């Protein structure tokens, strides 16, 4: 399944080490981030965090969207272990084919 790349990820940074990584945005109070691990053709998204002063914006959703775009571009399925990411998948039927 193809996921179109969004244009909202301009300020999102990606750090990866081959076995996992994180997408993050510098925000008030620190970094908003989504962390993941890779294994067997699956991106396991295990954490979403937004510092309290920056909560209520769209940072978490932007990060999740960017992680899913990256997974799709690399041919990975996504295992949403983080409860927030699992909930987002429930509301994004167009991502259903990507769910591991």
N, C-alpha and C positions, 0 to 999 in steps of 0.2 A: 504494500500500500504506500502510495506517495503522500507525504505531508508537505504542504507548501511552506517554504521558509517565510517567516514573518519579517516585517520591517521594524519590529519593536525591540530587537535585540542589540541595537547599536552600542549600548553601554554595558552589555553583559560580557563578562570576562569568563574564559574557560581555562582551567588548569587541569591537566591530565598526566598520569604517570604510566599508562599502559594497562593497569589493572583496575583503575577507577579514576575518580576526579571530582571536580565540582564546577558548577556554574555559579557566578556570584556577581553582585552589584554592590558597589560601595554606597551605603545609605547612612542617614543619621543614626548613630549608635553602633556602627560597625558594618559588617557585610551581611546582606541578605543572600542566602545560598541554598542550592540544591546539591546534595552529594549523591554519588552513585558508585557502584562497583560493576565490573564487566566479567562475564563468564559464560562460555558456551553459546555465544551469539545473543546474549541477553544483557540489557542494561538494567541493573537492579537499582532503582531509585529508593534510597533508604532514609533520606532526611530532607526536610524543607524547614528553613528557619528565616525569620525576619525579626530584627531587633525591635523591641517594644516601641521606640519612638517612631519607627517607620511603618508600623502595622496599619492596616486599613487601606493601603494603596493597592496597586496591582503588581507589586514586586514578585510575590510568590507565583502568581499565575504566569507572569512573563518568563520566570525562570523555568517553570515546568514546561511551558510551550517550547522554549529553546532546547531543553534536554530531549524532549520527544522529537523535535526536528533533527537533532544530531543523531539520535538513535536510528531514525528512519533513513537518514542520509547514509548511514554506515551499514544498513541492512540488519540492524538489531531489533529484536522484540524488546518490550519494556515490561519489567516486573515491578509494579508500584507497591513497594513494601511500606512506604510512608503513607499514613492514613489520608493526608491531604491529597497526595497524588492519586491515590486510589479513588477518592471522591471526585476529583477532576475527571478521571477516566470515565466514571459513571455518567457524567454530563457531556461527554464528548464522543458520541457514537461514531464519528468519523475516525476515531483512533482505535476502535474495537479490534481491528485486524492486527494492530501492533502489540496488543496486550499478550504477555506470555502466560 
